[in-house]
């Protein structure tokens, strides 16, 4: 089968579309014939050798897939061969023609849901709904999303708007956003001041932060009393800043939180399954998941590069059976 | 009028029951003829000269009172002379026969509510309900309270039990607790292990921490994924520990939060008023506020000493008109 293969930690020269043997499902696992696989920044982190992403080399990246259940391992209930399913393949392997997934992280796709859209649920949309829940933001709250152009950022902004949040300020390098109803601002070294200005001079009930480094350090000041800053990534590649002292948290009545769906999948997979199921249920209640941009095998490495450079806008999936583009 | 007076930052020798002139209410303030005034650890911090508690010397401590509205300043709506009211006197002055309060932090007492009980609402019970809300703990959650013998700790444990929390593990030096339905444990250097053991081997959705220092540092490990540790005091007088790194928060999917009703009163008094009102409303719905222990003027300094030493159990109020005990 074809798969995107990373030979060893390094640059783009380590990437190739390789022919390899399809894996076989073990106990509590399923084999999925992949139709669509989401591209994510975690693929880039794996290729760069960041700790906790690749469990060995060569490594096939790809953490979210939609396709057909091809085979079922022992002790798997509730899934049958031939049905469509999405899976969070948190050990990678998704950017391939066949992928192994834990059954607990595999959910059936309802007939009404398109497979390409569904492929963006297990990591991207599940992360977004997990972030909204973690923030406990409610009706009338205000939120700042510091990186609103990527897949998670756009999903997050959409869910927040749907959640009754009064104002979502969405930052990006270009100051543009694809999500209706959000207030776009430019992300530069004046981000916090720009964000507060865009929020009519008010600080925020929730800040969703995935850039890290200086951005993470500065947006702490964007929190209103009672607010929470959730760090869920460090895309800039800078070291984390010093966290605020407990005294500061008390004096400002604020909280800082960390969110990693990858860590969650390893320690409490049932909680991640619940996030995936929740998104699927929301699609039956009117949540519209945008059609992702599709790339074929021939465009995959270029898209991975765009992801790496932070210029991949919106959500992109590999269409396994697409004709060469 | 009589008042507990602290002449300057220092030890018990700085305390006296002094005769002084009753204050006059300014704009947006009321004068309250105090019937009962709560004793709190903030009185001790003020006397020790901790920053942010006393705004000048000599200083009259006391942050929560119940009594009769004696006079009303300009621009005060919704309160009338002669009615019973509670107030959060966050600039101190409560342990006196008359106290000035901001009108926004003064709430009428319903007929059904006893003044001695009501005197424990503005700081103690308002803090407790603020902590419960900040934690976002819900039905079926589990909570650890690291200091369950003081006024806030007992109020917190009661509210958590009322809130549908499955298990409240309540730590104290002696390993006893006055709150029905909680699981008492001893607070020593094995606190976190004891707490998890008392919670059937599970970590907690919320940890409420007011001891600080080593206790604050160690109880971070008591958090379950998705859990929050709220620091709301540092009674041990130790420096705050280093907060966890953002990487740790992400990897463990946990949050740390700070809560200070004093800071909240200064920056968002309407939010504190809402907490006070919420507790008053809950008493009409069956919340039972325990009768506080009452001391007279002659016992006040001894009780302040007990508070300072951490041996004042439960909630104590000054009964202004009590006969000498």
Interface residues (C-beta under 8 A of the other chain):
Chain A: X134 X136 X212 X216 X225 X226 X228 X230 X231 X232 X234 X240 X241 X243 X244 X245 X246 X247 X248 X249 X250 X251 X252 X253 X254 X255 X256 X257 X258 X259 X260 X263 X264 X267 X268 X271
Chain B: X134 X136 X212 X216 X225 X226 X228 X230 X231 X232 X234 X240 X241 X243 X244 X245 X246 X247 X248 X249 X250 X251 X252 X253 X254 X255 X256 X257 X258 X259 X260 X263 X264 X267 X268 X271
